[in-house]
Amino acid sequence: MSKVVVADSAGFCFGVDRAVKMVYSELENNTRVATLGPIIHNQDVVNDMKNKGARIIESVDELEADETVVIRSHGVGRDVYEAIGAKGNRMLDATCPFVSRIHKIVAEKTKEGYFILIAGDKDHPEVQGIVGHCDENYLVFKDNFELKDFFEKNYKNFGKKLAIVAQTTYNIVVWDDCLNVIPKDDPNIVIFDTICNATDTRQSDAAELAKNSDIMLVVGGRHSSNTVKLYEVCSRYCQTYHIENSDELRTLMLPNADRIGITAGASTPAYIIKEVQTKMAENEILANQDDFDFATALDESFKKIHTGEKVKATVEAVNNTEAVVSLGTKHTGYVALDELTDDPSKKPADIVSVGDEIELIVIKVNDAEGTVALSKRKVDEQAGYEKIVKAKEEGTVLEGTIQHVVNKGVTLTVYGVRIFIPASLTGLPRGGDLEQLLKKKVEFVVIEVTEGRKRAVGSIKAVQDAKKAEAQAKFWDTAEVGATYTGKVKSLTSFGAFVDLGGIDGMVHISELSWKRIKHPSEVVNVGDTLEVYIKDLNREENRISLGYKKSEDNPWEVFKSQYNVGDVVKATIVSITSFGAFAQIIDGVDGLIHISQIADRKVENVKDVLAVGDEVDVKIIDIDYDSKRISISMRALLEDSDDDAEDAE
């Protein structure tokens, strides 16, 4: 029998999964939905959505008044957003965040005067959407040959800076070839790595699987760009077939093969991949088989029963200790009470009734006596296990409560299956106390299943990382200098505070924490504090966010300016002493200088003979330089004023 292997990364990517769920969620709420083009390049999914009431439109003009329009994961140009706005319909934007990032890049670079080079298929909707943000200042090239032609014929006297991006599903092998064509170390050329990491992983996994397979099956829509690219990648290494679903297998003349690989495009649902895998694993499709053997076929027509097999049976009788079932064979089947349920308070009649058709697992076959021992409880456990397997295949996020802290991890049970989560995948820092997770409800994904033991391995960290990636993509899509955010202080260093803005961190430099001079951020904030901050600077390429915290209205110089004037007499506290005078604090953050000549109405040789740090003195403001932030204050002026008053009195 052939060995059938499915690539780990086959099937829905994050962006497609997000778009599909958005549409189904609206349909479940009985919303009238119109998708601007097929939501994904998979006819089975599109047909199912249409059956549930979704409409596919090709232009905004086709929208009906009460419809919600959905922009698919491929994205659209600015003109489409403007048309929807003018139409007035409710809009759901399912554009993949990674595609939105490209829109942002080309729009910014176009505004800066760059000419945009786009690697991709000019007829693909994603590329058309990217083009819609370039203001006609672009060129789409399909491969390294077209890119080389551009540089040889146009670039020497082009006179414009270049920004180069790639369609998210672009062939990574061809992209590497393109990078070799681009002039090196040219300051007028910037290259952005915009191929989706899921696409990169899927193509790499497919290539490795194809290298070790006799046949590759690539499952996905005929018009799916990333599926076609998977076909191209796999075809380099072995005989490859592109099919949309399992029904097409029968139209192929597949040769016998020891190892068959299966991968699928980002728009291919997990259930279609599973159907193809199942049919191939059952060896139903291979063409060059031996001639038909009537005797063998006749023998196979008799139903056989094997230990461990799942069978369907009809309940014939129920008593206090067991259920008797018919299997359609010469055997009589018995299901003991403890194989019907693990609930000791129930009787067989509480679980099944005469005439019920139930699924059972064969425990033991006794051909001599013509009896079979069966279990319903194992089927129920198997059903839970199958849900876990399906959850792994589809990347479903599950929820459960941590039940035990064990060696090197924690465990919980979902659908009756024990899930082990290693310490490194709990989302806690290395060496973190696992006890803090006990009895807590957590979200996780299944990353590994052990068929024999019906156990699985899960990861809380993968869910946290996915949420963080989504939050980061959403943040970069809307972030701009000056925008205000509320976040929590995550950590402190000697040079500033890191603030969690919701899945992405920014830093408030120590100089931005307070108008006062501080030696450490802990003088102003603590870990866990909630701060209102604003973006001072963004560096998308280095993923750095600089934040501001201190507010202009709190600037002590503004406070001083509004309350004090030259000639005012104020109380000030000596904060430091120098050879030429003393600095005194008038208000927090604002000091004035009492020059040595302004301390007394006599000559002062040493300031320390008259003043000490901490002394509170009366001074007169004699000069203010706001540009240099310098204030001159005088004790002597008050003494002279006192003398003048005395003379006037005489």
C-alpha positions in Angstrom: 0.0 0.0 0.0 1.2 3.5 -0.8 2.3 5.8 1.9 0.3 9.1 1.8 1.9 12.2 3.5 0.2 15.6 3.9 2.3 18.7 4.2 2.0 20.2 7.7 1.4 23.7 6.2 -1.3 22.7 3.7 -4.6 24.6 3.7 -6.1 27.8 5.0 -3.7 30.6 5.9 -4.4 33.2 8.5 -5.7 35.8 6.1 -8.1 33.4 4.2 -9.3 31.9 7.5 -10.1 35.4 8.8 -12.0 36.4 5.7 -14.0 33.2 5.5 -15.0 33.4 9.2 -16.1 37.0 8.8 -18.5 36.1 6.0 -19.9 33.0 7.8 -20.4 35.1 10.9 -22.4 37.6 9.0 -24.5 34.9 7.3 -25.2 33.3 10.7 -26.6 36.6 11.8 -28.9 36.7 8.7 -27.0 39.7 7.3 -27.5 40.2 3.5 -23.9 39.8 2.3 -22.3 40.7 -1.0 -18.6 39.8 -1.6 -16.7 41.9 -4.0 -15.5 39.0 -6.1 -15.3 35.4 -4.8 -14.2 35.6 -1.2 -11.5 33.0 -1.9 -10.4 31.0 -4.9 -12.2 27.8 -3.9 -15.4 26.9 -5.6 -16.6 24.5 -2.9 -16.5 27.3 -0.3 -17.9 29.9 -2.6 -20.8 27.6 -3.5 -21.6 26.9 0.1 -21.6 30.7 0.9 -24.0 31.3 -2.1 -26.3 28.5 -0.8 -26.4 30.3 2.6 -27.4 33.6 0.9 -24.2 35.4 0.0 -24.1 37.2 -3.4 -20.9 37.7 -5.5 -20.6 41.0 -7.2 -18.0 42.3 -9.6 -18.4 46.0 -9.0 -19.7 48.4 -6.3 -22.4 49.5 -8.8 -24.1 46.1 -8.3 -24.6 46.6 -4.5 -28.2 46.7 -3.3 -29.2 49.2 -0.6 -29.4 46.9 2.4 -26.4 44.7 1.6 -23.1 44.5 3.6 -20.2 44.5 1.2 -17.2 42.4 2.1 -13.7 43.2 0.7 -11.9 39.9 0.3 -8.5 39.0 1.6 -6.8 40.1 -1.7 -7.6 43.7 -0.9 -8.7 46.5 -3.3 -7.5 49.9 -4.5 -8.3 53.3 -3.0 -10.9 54.0 -5.7 -13.0 51.0 -4.5 -13.1 52.3 -0.9 -14.2 55.7 -2.2 -16.9 54.1 -4.4 -18.3 52.1 -1.4 -18.2 55.3 0.7 -20.2 57.1 -1.9 -22.7 54.3 -2.1 -23.2 54.4 1.6 -23.3 50.6 2.2 -22.0 49.0 5.4 -18.5 47.5 4.7 -16.5 44.7 6.2 -12.8 44.9 5.3 -11.4 41.3 5.2 -8.2 42.4 3.5 -5.3 40.2 4.8 -3.2 42.4 7.2 -0.1 41.4 5.3 -1.7 42.7 2.1 -2.7 45.9 3.9 0.9 46.4 4.9 1.9 46.4 1.2 -0.8 49.0 0.5 0.7 51.2 3.2 4.2 50.8 1.9 3.5 51.6 -1.7 1.2 54.6 -0.8 3.9 56.1 1.5 6.7 55.4 -1.0 4.7 56.9 -3.9 4.1 60.0 -1.9 7.8 60.2 -1.2 8.5 60.2 -5.0 9.5 56.5 -5.4 8.6 54.5 -8.5 7.1 51.1 -7.4 8.1 47.8 -8.8 5.7 45.0 -8.0 6.6 41.3 -8.3 3.5 39.3 -9.2 0.7 38.5 -11.7 -0.7 41.8 -13.1 -4.1 40.1 -13.5 -4.3 38.8 -10.0 -6.8 40.7 -7.7 -4.2 41.2 -5.0 -1.8 42.9 -7.4 -4.6 45.0 -8.9 -5.4 46.1 -5.3 -1.7 47.0 -4.7 -1.6 48.9 -8.0 -4.6 50.9 -6.8 -2.5 52.5 -4.1 0.4 53.6 -6.4 -1.1 56.5 -8.3 -0.1 55.1 -11.7 3.5 55.3 -10.7 4.4 51.6 -10.9 5.5 48.6 -13.0 4.4 44.9 -12.4 6.9 42.3 -13.4 6.2 38.6 -13.4 9.7 37.2 -13.1 13.5 37.9 -13.0 13.7 38.1 -16.8 11.2 41.0 -16.9 12.9 42.7 -14.0 16.3 42.3 -15.7 14.9 43.8 -18.9 13.7 46.8 -16.9 17.1 47.5 -15.3 19.0 47.0 -18.6 16.7 49.3 -20.7 15.4 51.9 -18.3 17.2 52.3 -15.0 20.4 54.0 -16.1 18.7 57.2 -17.0 15.5 56.6 -15.0 16.0 59.5 -12.5 13.7 58.1 -9.8 14.2 56.1 -6.6 12.8 52.6 -6.6 10.7 50.7 -4.0 10.3 47.0 -4.7 7.6 44.8 -3.2 6.2 41.3 -4.0 2.7 39.8 -4.1 2.2 37.9 -0.7 1.9 34.6 -2.6 4.8 35.2 -5.0 7.0 32.2 -5.8 9.9 32.3 -3.3 12.3 30.6 -5.7 11.6 33.2 -8.4 11.9 36.0 -5.8 15.4 34.8 -4.9 16.2 35.0 -8.7 14.8 38.5 -8.8 17.0 39.6 -5.8 20.0 38.5 -7.8 19.0 40.9 -10.6 18.7 44.0 -8.5 21.8 46.2 -8.3 23.6 45.8 -5.0 24.2 48.6 -2.5 22.2 51.2 -4.5 21.0 53.8 -2.0 18.1 54.7 -4.4 16.6 51.2 -4.2 14.7 49.9 -1.2 13.4 46.3 -1.1 10.6 45.2 1.1 10.2 41.5 2.1 6.4 41.2 1.6 6.0 37.5 0.8 3.7 36.1 3.5 5.7 33.9 5.8 2.8 31.3 5.5 3.4 31.3 1.8 7.1 30.9 2.3 6.6 28.0 4.7 4.0 26.3 2.5 6.2 26.4 -0.6 9.3 25.3 1.3 7.3 22.4 2.9 5.9 21.4 -0.5 9.3 21.4 -2.1 10.8 19.2 0.6 7.8 16.8 0.4 8.0 16.6 -3.4 11.7 15.8 -3.3 10.9 12.6 -1.3 7.7 11.6 -3.1 6.9 9.7 -6.3 3.7 11.7 -6.9 2.5 15.0 -5.6 -1.2 16.1 -5.5 -1.7 19.9 -5.2 -5.3 20.6 -4.0 -6.8 24.0 -4.6 -8.8 26.2 -6.9 -7.9 26.5 -10.6 -7.6 30.3 -10.3 -5.8 30.3 -7.0 -2.4 32.0 -7.5 -0.7 30.4 -4.5 -2.0 26.9 -5.5 -0.7 27.3 -9.0 2.7 28.3 -7.6 2.7 25.2 -5.3 2.1 23.2 -8.5 5.1 24.9 -10.2 7.3 24.3 -7.1 6.4 20.6 -6.8 6.7 20.0 -10.5 10.4 20.6 -10.3 10.9 17.4 -8.3 8.3 14.8 -9.2 5.2 14.0 -11.2 2.6 16.6 -10.0 -1.2 16.8 -10.4 -3.4 19.9 -9.7 -6.9 19.0 -8.5 -9.7 21.0 -6.9 -11.2 18.2 -4.8 -11.3 14.4 -4.3 -13.9 13.9 -7.1 -11.2 14.8 -9.7 -9.0 11.9 -8.6 -11.1 9.5 -10.6 -10.5 11.4 -13.8 -6.7 10.9 -13.4 -4.6 7.9 -14.5 -2.3 7.8 -11.6 0.6 5.4 -11.7 1.4 3.1 -8.8 3.6 4.9 -6.3 5.3 4.0 -3.0 5.1 7.5 -1.6 2.4 10.1 -2.4 2.6 13.7 -1.1 -0.3 16.0 -0.7 -0.2 19.8 -0.2 -2.9 22.5 -0.7 -3.3 26.1 -1.4 -4.2 28.8 1.2 -7.8 28.7 0.0 -8.4 25.0 0.4 -10.5 23.9 3.4 -9.2 21.2 5.6 -12.1 18.8 4.9 -11.3 18.8 1.2 -7.7 17.9 2.0 -8.9 15.2 4.3 -11.1 13.7 1.6 -8.2 13.5 -0.8 -6.0 12.0 1.8 -8.5 9.4 2.8 -9.2 8.3 -0.8 -5.5 8.0 -1.6 -4.7 6.2 1.7 -7.5 3.7 1.0 -5.8 3.1 -2.4 -9.0 3.6 -4.2 -7.6 5.7 -7.1 -4.4 4.2 -8.4 -4.8 3.2 -12.0 -2.2 0.6 -12.9 -3.6 -2.1 -10.7 -3.6 -5.9 -11.2 -6.4 -7.4 -13.3 -9.8 -7.9 -11.5 -9.8 -11.1 -9.4 -13.5 -12.4 -9.1 -12.7 -14.9 -6.4 -11.0 -12.2 -4.3 -13.8 -9.8 -4.8 -16.4 -12.5 -3.8 -14.4 -13.2 -0.6 -14.3 -9.5 0.2 -18.0 -9.2 -0.2 -18.6 -11.2 3.0 -18.5 -8.8 5.9 -15.6 -9.5 8.3 -15.2 -8.3 11.9 -11.8 -7.4 13.3 -10.6 -6.4 16.8 -10.3 -2.6 16.9 -12.6 -2.0 14.0 -15.4 0.5 14.2 -18.8 -0.9 13.1 -22.4 0.0 13.0 -25.0 -2.1 14.8 -28.7 -2.3 15.5 -29.8 -2.8 19.1 -31.8 -6.0 19.3 -32.4 -6.2 23.1 -31.5 -4.4 26.3 -31.2 -5.9 29.8 -29.8 -4.8 33.1 -26.2 -5.7 32.3 -25.7 -5.3 28.6 -27.2 -4.5 25.2 -27.4 -7.2 22.5 -26.8 -6.0 18.9 -27.0 -7.2 15.3 -23.9 -6.6 13.2 -25.2 -8.0 9.8 -22.8 -11.0 10.2 -23.1 -14.5 11.6 -21.9 -13.1 15.0 -24.1 -11.9 17.9 -22.8 -8.7 19.5 -22.8 -7.8 23.2 -22.1 -4.4 24.8 -21.5 -4.7 28.5 -22.7 -1.9 30.8 -19.2 -0.6 31.5 -18.6 -0.4 27.7 -21.8 1.6 27.2 -20.8 4.3 29.7 -18.4 5.2 32.5 -21.2 6.6 34.6 -21.9 4.0 37.3 -25.3 5.5 38.1 -26.8 4.6 34.7 -28.3 1.4 33.3 -28.1 0.1 29.6 -31.7 1.3 29.0 -30.6 4.8 30.0 -28.1 4.8 27.1 -29.7 2.8 24.2 -33.1 1.5 23.1 -34.2 -1.3 20.9 -34.0 -0.3 17.3 -31.2 2.3 17.8 -28.4 2.2 15.2 -25.1 2.9 17.1 -21.4 2.9 16.3 -19.2 0.5 18.3 -15.6 -0.6 18.6 -14.9 -4.3 18.4 -13.1 -5.4 21.5 -12.9 -9.2 21.0 -14.1 -11.6 18.4 -14.9 -15.3 19.3 -15.5 -17.0 16.0 -15.9 -20.4 17.7 -18.9 -19.2 19.8 -20.0 -16.7 17.2 -19.9 -13.7 19.6 -18.4 -10.3 19.5 -17.6 -8.0 22.5 -18.1 -4.4 21.6 -17.7 -0.9 23.2 -19.7 2.3 22.7 -17.6 4.1 25.3 -14.5 3.7 23.2 -16.3 5.2 20.2 -17.2 8.2 22.3 -13.6 8.6 23.3 -12.6 8.1 19.6 -15.0 10.8 18.6 -13.3 13.2 21.1 -9.9 12.2 19.7 -11.1 12.8 16.1 -12.2 16.3 17.2 -8.8 16.8 18.5 -7.2 15.6 15.3 -9.5 17.8 13.3 -8.6 20.7 15.5 -4.9 20.1 14.8 -5.5 19.9 11.1 -7.6 23.0 10.9 -5.6 25.0 13.5 -8.7 25.5 15.6 -8.2 27.4 18.9 -9.6 25.3 21.8 -10.3 26.3 25.3 -9.8 24.3 28.5 -8.9 24.5 32.2 -5.5 23.5 33.4 -6.0 20.5 35.7 -2.6 19.3 36.7 1.0 20.6 36.9 3.3 17.7 35.9 7.0 17.2 35.2 8.0 19.8 32.6 4.5 21.1 31.8 0.8 21.1 32.5 -2.2 19.0 31.4 -5.9 19.5 30.7 -8.6 17.4 29.2 -10.7 18.4 26.2 -13.3 16.2 24.5 -12.2 13.4 26.8 -8.6 13.6 25.5 -5.6 14.4 27.7 -3.6 17.3 26.4 0.0 17.9 27.6 1.4 21.4 27.2 5.2 21.6 27.7 6.5 24.4 30.0 8.2 26.0 26.9 4.8 26.3 25.2 2.7 27.7 28.2 3.5 31.3 27.3 5.3 31.8 30.6 8.9 33.0 30.7 11.6 30.4 31.1 11.6 29.2 34.7 8.2 30.7 35.3 6.0 29.1 38.1 3.6 26.7 36.4 1.4 26.6 39.5 0.0 30.0 38.5 -1.8 28.3 35.6 -3.5 25.7 37.7 -7.3 25.9 37.4 -7.0 28.7 34.9 -9.0 28.7 31.6 -6.6 28.9 28.7 -6.8 29.0 24.9 -4.5 26.7 23.0 -3.9 24.8 19.7 -3.1 21.2 19.2 0.3 20.7 17.6 0.8 17.0 17.9 -1.3 13.9 18.4 -0.3 10.4 19.5 -2.7 8.0 17.8 -1.9 4.9 19.9 -2.3 6.5 23.3 -5.0 8.9 22.2 -3.1 11.8 23.7 -2.0 15.2 22.3 0.4 18.0 22.8 -0.9 21.6 22.8 0.6 25.1 22.8 -0.8 28.2 24.6 2.2 30.2 23.2 1.1 29.6 19.6 -2.3 31.2 20.3 -0.6 34.1 22.0 1.9 34.5 19.2 -0.9 34.5 16.6 -2.9 37.1 18.5 0.3 39.2 18.8 1.0 38.9 15.1 -2.6 39.9 14.3 -2.4 42.8 16.7 0.9 43.9 15.3 -0.4 43.8 11.7 -3.5 45.8 12.8 -1.4 48.3 14.7 1.0 49.0 11.7 -2.0 49.4 9.5 -3.4 52.3 11.5 -0.4 53.7 13.4 0.7 57.2 12.8 2.8 59.8 14.6 0.7 61.7 17.1 -1.8 59.0 17.7 -2.7 58.4 21.4 -2.8 55.0 23.1 -3.5 53.6 26.5 -1.1 50.8 27.5 0.4 49.0 30.4 4.1 49.3 31.6 5.6 45.9 30.7 9.2 46.4 31.9 11.7 49.1 33.0 15.3 49.6 32.1 17.8 52.3 33.0 17.0 54.2 29.8 13.2 54.0 29.7 9.9 52.1 30.1 8.5 49.6 27.7 4.7 49.9 27.3 2.4 47.2 25.9 0.0 48.9 23.4 -2.0 45.7 22.9 0.2 43.0 21.3 3.1 45.3 20.4 5.5 47.2 22.6 6.7 50.8 22.4 9.3 52.6 24.5 9.1 55.8 26.5 12.6 57.2 26.9 13.6 58.3 30.4 13.7 61.9 29.1 10.1 61.6 28.0 8.8 60.4 31.4 9.0 63.6 33.4 9.9 67.3 33.1 12.0 66.9 36.2 15.5 65.4 36.1 15.2 61.7 37.2 17.8 59.1 37.5 15.6 56.0 36.9 12.1 55.5 35.3 10.9 53.9 38.6 10.8 57.4 40.1 7.8 58.0 37.8 6.2 54.7 36.8 6.1 51.0 37.9 5.5 47.8 36.0 1.8 47.3 35.6 0.9 51.0 35.6 -1.6 52.2 32.9 -0.3 55.1 30.9 -1.7 57.3 28.2 1.0 57.8 25.7 1.4 59.1 22.2 3.6 58.1 19.2 6.6 60.3 18.8 8.3 58.3 16.0 7.8 55.1 14.0 10.3 52.8 12.3 8.4 50.1 10.5 11.4 48.4 9.0 13.0 47.9 12.5 9.6 47.5 14.2 10.4 50.3 16.7 8.0 52.6 18.3 9.1 55.7 20.3 6.5 57.0 22.7 6.0 60.3 24.6 4.4 60.6 28.0 5.0 64.0 29.4 2.4 66.6 28.3 3.2 70.1 27.2 0.6 71.6 29.6 2.7 70.1 32.5 5.9 71.8 31.3 7.1 73.7 34.4 8.4 76.5 32.2 4.9 77.1 30.9 3.6 77.1 34.5 6.3 79.6 35.5 5.7 81.8 32.5 2.0 82.1 33.3 2.5 82.9 37.0 5.8 84.9 37.4 7.3 88.1 36.1 10.5 90.2 36.4 10.2 92.1 39.7 8.2 89.4 41.6 9.4 88.5 45.0 9.3 84.8 45.7 10.5 82.1 48.1 13.1 79.8 46.8 15.0 76.7 48.1 18.7 76.4 47.7 19.4 73.2 45.7 23.1 73.5 44.8 26.1 75.8 45.5 28.9 76.7 43.1 31.9 79.0 43.2 30.0 81.7 41.4 26.7 81.5 43.2 23.8 79.3 44.2 20.9 77.7 42.4 17.5 77.9 44.0 14.3 76.1 43.1 11.4 78.5 42.5 8.9 75.7 41.5 9.4 72.1 40.6 11.6 71.9 37.5 12.5 75.6 37.4 15.6 76.9 39.1 17.1 80.4 39.3 20.7 81.5 39.8 21.6 83.8 42.7 25.0 85.2 41.5 27.6 85.6 44.2 27.3 89.3 43.7 23.5 89.2 44.4 23.7 87.3 47.7 24.4 90.2 50.0 24.9 94.0 50.0 28.6 93.4 50.8 31.3 91.4 49.1 30.9 87.6 49.6 34.2 85.6 49.3 32.6 82.1 49.7 29.0 81.3 49.0 29.0 78.6 51.6 29.7 81.2 54.3 26.2 82.6 53.7 24.0 79.9 52.2 23.6 76.1 52.5 21.6 73.5 50.4 18.1 73.4 51.8 17.9 77.0 52.9 14.7 78.8 52.0 15.3 82.4 51.1 13.3 85.4 49.8 14.5 86.5 46.3 13.5 89.0 43.7 13.3 88.0 40.0 15.6 90.4 38.1 15.9 88.7 34.7 14.2 86.0 32.7 15.6 84.5 29.4 12.9 82.0 28.1 14.9 81.0 25.1 17.8 79.9 27.2 15.6 78.9 30.1 17.7 81.0 32.5 16.4 83.0 35.4 18.4 85.5 37.5 17.3 86.1 41.1 18.7 88.3 43.8 18.7 88.5 47.6 20.7 91.8 47.5 17.9 93.5 45.5 15.5 93.0 48.5 18.1 94.5 50.9 18.5 97.5 48.6 14.8 97.9 48.4 14.6 97.9 52.1 17.2 100.6 52.4 15.4 102.7 49.8 12.2 102.4 51.8 14.0 103.4 55.0 15.4 106.6 53.3 12.0 107.5 52.0 10.6 107.2 55.5 13.2 109.7 56.8 
